[in-house]
């Protein structure tokens, strides 16, 4: 095998090319580059040293471009393989879920305002009501042979105010008085004639 004698300048150029390839994540065999330089040297040895170095540099630039192209194609194939190997996940119906949350919030806002409402007038699926009951947000109360849905936080807040003078009961808002009537009919509160107060049944 012919040994390629290179001067300091040529060696420096070859080393820079190798470093350049490494920085781009490309593995290059120094012997491959030197063999390519030798081939060009044999071809252009009758020319000037400057012409030889230009030809080496140009050729190695083309080699680098070819390596980059191959690397890009390999990366694309890897990505494609990963996509095919990854189990398909059903699309998340995010918009639909958000719409459900909005409807739920509006319904809860309605119940918070009403405090108590006849269950037979609620146009909501049974499982929605049962879920709200299990979450402790609403409560179903049976009173006078009728079912009522009650916004539990408001009911609990009201019961904490008892005993309450009957004079104060009369000053309550219409919806709060309706709550009192439902609670009385359900035997959860009563009017104490002696103390003239509304009390919770313990």
N, C-alpha and C positions, 0 to 999 in steps of 0.2 A: 504493500500500500504506500502511495506517495505521501510524504509528510508535507503539510502546508506550513511554510515558514511565514509568519505574519509579523509585521513590525508592531511597535507599541501603539501606534494610532489605530491600526486595523483591529488589534486585540481589544482596545478600548471600545470601539464601535460594536464589536460582536458582544462584548459584555453588557453594553447598554441595551442591546436588542434583547438579550436573555432576560435582563432585569425588567424590561418593558413588558415582555410576555408574562413573566411571573406576577407582576402587579395586576394584570388583567385576569388572573386566575387561570392562565394557560400553562400547561406542562410542556416544556420544550426540551428535547435532548440536545445538549451542546454538540455532540458528535454529528447529529443530523445537520445542524447549522454549519458546522465546519466542513462537512462533506459537500454541502451546497456551495459554500464559499470556494472550496477547491475546484469544483466543476466550473464555476464562473472564472476562477483564476486561470485555469487551463485554456478557457475559451478566449479570455481577454488579456492574456499575459503579455502580448505584444503591444498592448496599449499602455497608456499612462497609468500610474498608480491611482490617480484621482478618478479616472474612468472606471477602473476596476472596483473601487469602493462604492461608486455611484451605482454600479450594476448589482453589487452585493446587497446594498441597502434596498434598492428597488425590488429585487427578488424576494428578500426576506419580508418586506412589507406585504407583498402578495401572499406569501406563505401565511403570515399572521392573519390576513383577511380571510383566507380559506379556513384557518383553524377557528376563527371567531364564528364564521358561518356554520361550521359543523357543530360547534359548541351550542350555538343558538338552536339548531335543529334538534340536538339531543335534549336540551332543556324543554323544548316544546313537546317532545314525545313523552318526557317524564311527567310533565304537567297533565298531558292528555291521559296518560295511564292512571295517574292519581285520581282524576275525575271519574274514570270508569270504575276504578276499584272502590271508591267511596260510596257507601250505601246511600241511595236516594232518600232524601228527607222530604216529607210532604210539605208543601208551602204553607207557611203560617198565615192564616187568614187574619192578619193584623187589623185591617180596616173593619172587618166584621166584629172582631173582639172589642175594638174601640167603640163601635156603635152600641154594642151591648152594655158597655160600661156607662155610656152617656144615658141610655134609657134607664139603667138601674139607678143612676144618680138622680135623675128627674123623678123617678118613682119614690125614692127615699125622701127627696125634698117635699114631695106632695104629702107623704105620710107625716113628716115632721111638722108641716103646717096644719094638717087636719087633726093630728094626735090620735084620733079614733075614727074608724070608718067601717061601715058594714062590709063584711067579707064577700057577700054575694054580689056586691057592686064592683068588686075589683076584677078587672079584665087582665089578669096575669096568670100564667101557667102555675099549676099547683107546686111543681118542683122549685119554682122561683120563691114562692112564699115559704115553703118548707126550709129552703136554704137560709132565708133571712131569719127564720125562727131559730134554726140551729146556730146561727151566728150571734144570736142574742140581740138582734136589732129590732125585731117586732115580736109581738106576742098575740096569740089568739085567745080571746076571752068569750065565753058563752054567757049570754045575759038575756033573759026574757025570751027564751027559745030562738035566739038569733046569735050568729057568730060575728064577732067584731075583730078587726085587725087593729092593734094598738102599737103606736110607736113607743117602744119600751123605755128609751132614755127619758122621754118626757113624762111617762107614767111614774117611773122610779123617782124622778125629780119632784113630782107633785106629792108622792107619798111621804117623802122626807119632810114636807112642810106640815104634816099632820102631827098632833091634832090642830085643827084650824077652826077659829070661831065661825059660826054659821053666818054672821054678818059679813065676814071676809069672803065666804064661799059665794055669797050673792054678788060680790063685786068682780068675780072672775069673768074672763072672756067667755063668749058663747061656746067656743070649742072646749075650753077647760070645764065648763059646766056640763057639757055633753059627756066628757070623760067621767066626771063625778057620777052622773046618772048611770052610765054603764057599769062603773065600779060598784055602785050601790045595788043595782039589779043583779050583779054577779056575787053579791054578798062579800065583797072585798073591803068595803068601807061602810060605816053606818053613822047616823046622826045620834049623838048622845043628848037626850032631852034634859038630863040633869045639868051637865056642864055646858049645854048649848054649843057643842063643838062637833066637827066632823072628824071621826077617828078611823084608823085602820083596824080591820079585824085581825087579831093576833091568834 
